[in-house]
Amino acid sequence: MHQDQMKPQKSALLRRLPLIVILVVAGIGAFTLRDYLSFDTLRDNRAALLAFRDDNYFLTALGFIAAYVLVVAFSLPGATIATLTGGFLFGTVLGTAFNVTAATIGATLIFLAARHGLGAQLGAKLETSKGVVKRIKDGIDANQWSMLFLIRLVPAVPFFVANLVPAFMQVPLYRFVVSTFFGIMPGAVVYTSVGAGLGQVFARGDTPDLGIIFAPHILFPLMGLVALALLPILYKAVTGKKDVLK
């Protein structure tokens, strides 16, 4: 193979290297860390964590945010436990701030890795495609803000998927960051508040009710936010403005 032919291949490999590393680490972490990043680990080490926090509050906050960023950036198991830990250590208000900030940073790292590695190439193919695929892409492009908030607000959309799809659809970075930060906030508040009450859960010897997000008093307000995110799409469909899905 000639040297001039090897350069494009090497360049493509370097572009995809961050995404490859994330996928490899995620695969390894799924098998090796599942038993460590768990509710049992948090319960068994709660006294040591609280003692360290009391003696080193600022360092604990920085360490927690850094660890959460790594969990999200490498799609490691334990993101829910990390959110609960944020509430357990720092309370609902500060815990939510730390959780949302760390999750947004981690998600942005995945987004950048995916866009740098495959997003531009895939986006160009989608842009030049025809038929249904092109109409779907045009529909997403015409309603980017609404679609970005929807995939964050709907609990059924996996967080990892919600990080990758915008990268492949060539969503601008600032839109991704803003919609991620505010879109995950409602769910983060719920789970962080559950974490803030873990002291009583531990005292009773119980486990937290993570299905609380599907309770009517939580789910209905979330569905209300989903409806708000859908309004611009419905308005365009009714008025015919930029109705590219026809």
Buried (B, 14 or more C-beta within 10 A) or exposed (E): EEEEEEEEEEEEEEBBEBBEEBBEBBEEBEEEBEEEBBBEBBBEEBEEBBEBBEEEEEEBBEEBBEBBBBBBBBBBBBBBBBBBBBBBBBBBEBBBBBBBBBBBBBBBBBBBBBBBBBBBEBBEEBEEEEEEEBBBBBBBBBBBBBBBBBBBBBEEEEBBEBBBBBBBBBBEEEEBBBBBBBBBBBBBBBBBBBBBBBEEBBEEEEEBEBEBBEEEEBBEEBEEBBEEBBEBBEEBBEEEEEEBBE
